[in-house]
Amino acid sequence: MYFNFALEIIARTLRKKIRQFSLLLLPLFLSGCLGTSYLKDEQQLLFRQTIKAPTGLSTQTLDDLLVQKTNRRFLGLPIHPLVWMHHQGLKRYGKEGSPFSKEGFVSRKARAEKKFDRKIEQTNDPRKKSSLQFRKQKKIDALNSRIENGNLWMQWGEEVSVFDTAKMNQSAERLADYVFNKGYFLNHVTTEHKAFKRQVFVTYFIAPGPQYLYDTIIYHVPDTTVLGYLKASESKSLIQVGGGYDQAGLSGERERIDLMLKDLGYFDFSRQYIDFDIDTSYRSPNKIAVLVRINNPVRRAHHRQFTIDSVSFTPDAGLRIPTQVKRLTRTYNGLTFNYYNDYYSERILRQRIFLYKDSLYSRTKSFETQRQLANLDVFRFVNINYDTSGGHFIASIFSSPLDRYSWSNEAGVSITQGFPGPYYSLSFKKRNIFRGLETLELNGRFGLEGVASATNANKIYGSMEANANASITFPQFLIPFSGNWKVGRLNPRTKFLAGYTYTDRPEYTRSIVTVSDTYNWESANKTQYSFTLINLNAIRSRTDSSFNALLEDLYVEQGNNLRNSFKPSFVSSMIFSVVWNAKNYGSLESNASFMKLSAESGGAFQNIEALIPNFLTREGLELYQYLRINMDFRRIQVLNKNTVLAFRFNSGIGYSYGANKTLPYEKFFFVGGSNSVRAWRPRRLGMGTYPPPLSADPGKDGLFDYRYERPGTILMESSLEFRQKLFGFVNGAAFIDAGNVWGFEEASPSTAENAAPWTGSTKWKFNQSFRQLGIGTGLGLRLDFTFLVLRLDVGIKAYDPAREEGDRFVLTKFKFWNPYGTTQDPGRREPVIYNVGIGYPF
């Protein structure tokens, strides 16, 4: 209730701000951004289209059926900037002598062709000539696009949507056809349009009538074996007695039957053999009898089931070998290997091949074999051919090996917290290192980023991080889970890793030596599992005097044990994580969900002292014992081709026990920043309602001092983001974020001279946690270049739980410029927070 009330206050305030902001948009009206400005005499603008249907008939996807589309508007206002953009481009396109006119593009095309033809003629290098031809074709294609479709402004913009009664009637016919295909055979669609100041509002009324239901299902299948399979799978059928008629359901049932039979040995079966006869006059009104017909092949009384007579695998197809060298042949577990050199483990390969002699043909097993062999990252391609000649059914697998050695490097821009920075990475890979399809990888990465200082919130420092890793990945489960398990379908992998990471920030330097043993596997529904049996980290930190003083102050004033996280330490843990991603979350093409659940037990190997005598004592390393659980859920709802609604909920809990009573620094939870609650600076929101100290700077009198990071052991955060394509590669977003971190214990009241005049709670309590969420809102821009997404978000605080009760709704108190002013009302100003990021926030 309280949280909903807060959101309602935010909505009211934003509406007020938008109304105020709309006054600033008046010049846009006067400059011609109204769509009606581009209408000819007697033309009208199609302003809005509405589809109305009875409850129970979904209209969610019906907008896509409308022949004519309305022009996109800005912030829901009657402003059409894309129409203005198209019109401006059109004026240049038809302007004589303009480089952006059609004639200008034709001239540029001719010059480009002449330039490239001259360069191609002058070179004798085949590789350079091929590169020039590719660049020429790319340039010519781009210019042809401008010639045929207009200049860039025309392509990014929209032509004014002129109301057309013929297109309105065509849309009504499409709606009627769609509803008809859903079983509403007696439907009727009517239209109504009203005009107001050259703007037309169209309404489509759908009267569906009764839906026709399946009453009887009859099978006509001369092949009794096929009929038996069909009857056995009736419970999985998409056509059920009592269900509503659906043309898409019939197509889906045809596809289901086809795939089922192809998994039962019917190699040459085709969907063309399947027909559905519909009878609407059968028995009673609004009922349907459906006849499922599976015809026999021409000149054959039944469909043939194929049994595999032999399976062969050629792992080095396509290699150029002298003709006098003959292939060797070896049989392992019913699989015949043909190869020039015995490079690969037959046992590992056999686990990934699911085709067996004397078994029925299966399309699913064929695809799964291709997928699992490709997962080995050893072969360039994997093809499976079936030969039905000579009265035998022979399965032949062909693959070509990738290069055994490979190098790759990458340079770009990344961000983990704060501000983007450049990075460079280099990797070396050696495949099949022990001839068991293992992969050795050596990776190095060096990066710089801008981060907010941990001791000064108004300064941005460069943070350097470098790491180097060496790993060996085995395509099977190894010690202690070794054994000839038949788990090839799970894509099992065992990864041994040793690495070193060095971080250099102004407040501290930190080095971590890591050794781990991780087991990975996945299921058919794209669920991925990871179990790190051993994860050992030796950590050493060096802090500067000001940061060290900060850690001591946090301990004295709040009882915060963060200082223990920067002592030389040894962290041992076991980690298990599960990732659900069944519909390829992130593709933005369809609705999808993503969830990651991870659990970690720290201090799992505290008996290291017994294994290596006096090791911890001699090195002066602290031990950590803790439990940590984290759950991250994300959801994308595609509203239309230009609009997406994204949601995220992230939560976690970490509990420390043992001597030092704290988590390792990397295991704390933080809120705030470009991928979290964007109205707060990175890692500055929390804990609970406990306020930061007030600034000692006279120029910022009454404002909170956000110099200090706010680590917590309990996390709750959530985000809702509305994303819409604006034009070209430019997308916009509006968002609401909420979150906070807490602890298990109450912090001691601050005794500092500049402490806030009130104290709050840092201890998590379920019945109070939702009232203690910090809430922010804002707008953002995304530049989507396909290979890279640049992001700018402007975050505004809406509800600050660190303030006194009665003064926590702060949405109306933000300032874009000069938030520190000279006002005599202390603590009442909130600066907006600018976040720069790479990629989407979630």
Secondary structure as UniProt FT lines:
FT   HELIX           2..24
FT   HELIX           26..30
FT   TURN            31..32
FT   HELIX           35..38
FT   TURN            41..42
FT   STRAND          45..52
FT   TURN            55..56
FT   TURN            60..61
FT   HELIX           62..65
FT   TURN            75..76
FT   HELIX           81..93
FT   TURN            96..97
FT   TURN            99..100
FT   HELIX           102..122
FT   HELIX           126..149
FT   HELIX           152..156
FT   HELIX           165..181
FT   TURN            182..183
FT   TURN            185..186
FT   STRAND          188..196
FT   TURN            197..198
FT   STRAND          199..207
FT   STRAND          213..220
FT   HELIX           224..232
FT   HELIX           234..236
FT   TURN            241..242
FT   HELIX           247..262
FT   TURN            263..265
FT   TURN            267..268
FT   HELIX           271..273
FT   STRAND          274..279
FT   TURN            280..281
FT   TURN            285..286
FT   STRAND          287..294
FT   TURN            298..299
FT   STRAND          310..314
FT   TURN            315..318
FT   TURN            323..324
FT   STRAND          328..332
FT   TURN            333..334
FT   STRAND          335..339
FT   HELIX           346..351
FT   TURN            357..358
FT   HELIX           363..374
FT   TURN            375..376
FT   STRAND          379..387
FT   HELIX           389..391
FT   STRAND          394..401
FT   STRAND          405..414
FT   STRAND          421..431
FT   TURN            433..434
FT   STRAND          439..452
FT   TURN            457..458
FT   STRAND          460..474
FT   TURN            479..480
FT   HELIX           488..490
FT   STRAND          493..504
FT   STRAND          508..522
FT   TURN            524..525
FT   STRAND          527..543
FT   HELIX           545..558
FT   HELIX           561..566
FT   STRAND          569..580
FT   TURN            582..583
FT   TURN            585..586
FT   STRAND          592..602
FT   TURN            603..607
FT   HELIX           608..611
FT   TURN            613..614
FT   HELIX           615..619
FT   STRAND          622..623
FT   STRAND          625..640
FT   TURN            641..642
FT   STRAND          643..657
FT   HELIX           665..667
FT   TURN            674..675
FT   TURN            678..679
FT   TURN            682..683
FT   TURN            688..689
FT   HELIX           698..700
FT   TURN            701..702
FT   STRAND          714..727
FT   TURN            728..729
FT   STRAND          730..743
FT   TURN            753..754
FT   HELIX           766..769
FT   HELIX           770..772
FT   STRAND          774..784
FT   STRAND          789..799
FT   TURN            801..802
FT   TURN            805..806
FT   HELIX           811..813
FT   STRAND          814..815
FT   TURN            819..820
FT   TURN            826..827
FT   STRAND          830..831
FT   STRAND          833..838
//
